[in-house]
Amino acid sequence: MNESTYSVFVYGTLKPGGFYWPRFCEGKVSDVRPARIRGSLFDLHVGYPGLILGGDTWVEGYVLTFPNEADFLQLDYLEDYSPDRPKDENEYHRLKVGCFGENGETIGDVWVYEMPEETVQRFGGTRIVTGNWPVKSYSLNEKAG
C-alpha cells in the first residue's frame, strides 16, 4: 500500500474527540480533514453508528491519513472486518468511495466502513437526518465508525 491508500473516512467514535480517537488515531494520523460522503447514517442504539452508502444525502465526518499501514489496519480489528472472512461474517465492509471536502470539492477515493443494510435493520437503526454523529463519551464495549 502507498500512503494514499491509508486515508479513511470516519463518521462515528473515531472522529476527533470521539471515544476511540485516543486509542486508534491520536498521534498516529498525519492529517485530519473535515469531509463528507454520500450516504445515510443510522443510530444503532448501541453507542456507535452504521453507514449505508449511496443516495443523495450527505454524511459528515473526517478523512484521516495514516502514514503507517499497521496503524491503519488496526481499524479493521475495531470494525470487526477481515478481508479473509466471508462477507456476511463481517459487521462492516471496508471499501473505497468518492469523498468530498466541506465545500463540495473532490478529495478523491478513500476507505470507509459500510454496514450492510440487514445489519442496520437487525440493530433497529434509526436514520440520523443531519448525517452527523455527535462526538461524546461512550462505554468501553461500544464500537467506532
N, C-alpha and C positions, 0 to 999 in steps of 0.2 A: 504494500500500500504506500502511496506517496502522501504527503501532508494534506492535500486537498481531500483525500478520502477520509480524513479524520474529523470532518465537520459534520455536526449533528444538530438538528432542530429539536429543542426541548420545550415542553409546554406545561410541565407539572412541577413536581417536587425537585427536579434537577435545575430549575431556574435559579438565578442568583437570589440568595436569601431563602430558598426552599430547603426543606428538611434534609435532602440528600446532597445539596450543594457542597457543604463542607467535606463530606467523606469522599465523594466521587469527582468533584470538579475544582474546588478551591486549591490554588497552587498547581493545578495540572493543566489548565487551559491557557492557551496563548492569546486567545481573542474571544470576546463576548460581544455579540451584536444583536440588538433588537431586530426581530424578523417576524414574518407571518407566512402561512401556507394556506392553501385551500382545503377545507375540511370541516368537520363538525366535532366539537369537544363534548365529552359526556362526564358528568359526575357519577362515579360508580358507587358512591356512598360507603367507601372503604378507606378514604383518605388520599386517593390518587385518581387522576382522570384517565379516560380512554379516548383515543382519537380514531375517527374514521375519515379517511382521505376522500377528496372529491367534492363536487358541488360548487356552489357559488358563494359560500360564506367563508370567512377568514377565521383562522385560529392564530392567536397571538402567542409569541414566545421569544426564544433567543436561539441564535446559531452559536454553538460553542465549537472552537477549534482546539483539538488535542494534538500537540506535537509528538506525543508518544503513543504508539499503537497499543501497548499493553494497558495504558490508562483508558483509552477509548474502548477497548474490548471489555473492560470491567462493566460497562453499561449493559452488555449482553447478559451478564450474570444477574444484574439488578432487575432487568426487564424480563427475566425468565425466557430468554431467547437463545436457541442454539441452532446454527445452520445445519447441523448434522441430525437433528431430530425431525420426525415427520411434522409438517406444518401445523396439524391440528393439536400437537402436543406443546406448542409454544403459546404463552399468554399473549405475547406481542410478536409481530413480524418486523424485521428491520429491512427497510428498502430505501432507495433513493427517490427523491421527489424535488420538483422545482420549488424554489424558495424565493421570497421577496423581502426587500427592506421595508422599513416603516412607511416610506413614501411611494411604495409600489415598484421601486427599481429592482431589476432582476439580480439576485445574488448567485443563482445557479443551482445545480443539483446538490443536495445534502442528504445525509442519512436521517431517517426518522423511524420511530417505533409506532406502528399502527396496530390497533387491536381489532381482531375480527368482529364483525357485526354480531355474530352469535354470542360471543363472549360479553360484549356490551349488554346484550339482552339478558343473558344469564345473571349478570350483576344487577339488573333492573336499572340500568343507566338512564339518567335524565339529561337532556341536552342543555348545555350551558350556552345560552343565546348570545352572550357577549363574546364567546370564543376565547375567554381569558380566565385561566385558573388562578385564583388568588394565592399568593405566597403567604403561608402561615406554618406554624409548627404542627407536626404530626407525631404519632407514637411510632416506636421503632418497628412495628410489624407492618407498616404501610410502605407502598412502593412508589416509584417515580413514574414520570412520563415526559 
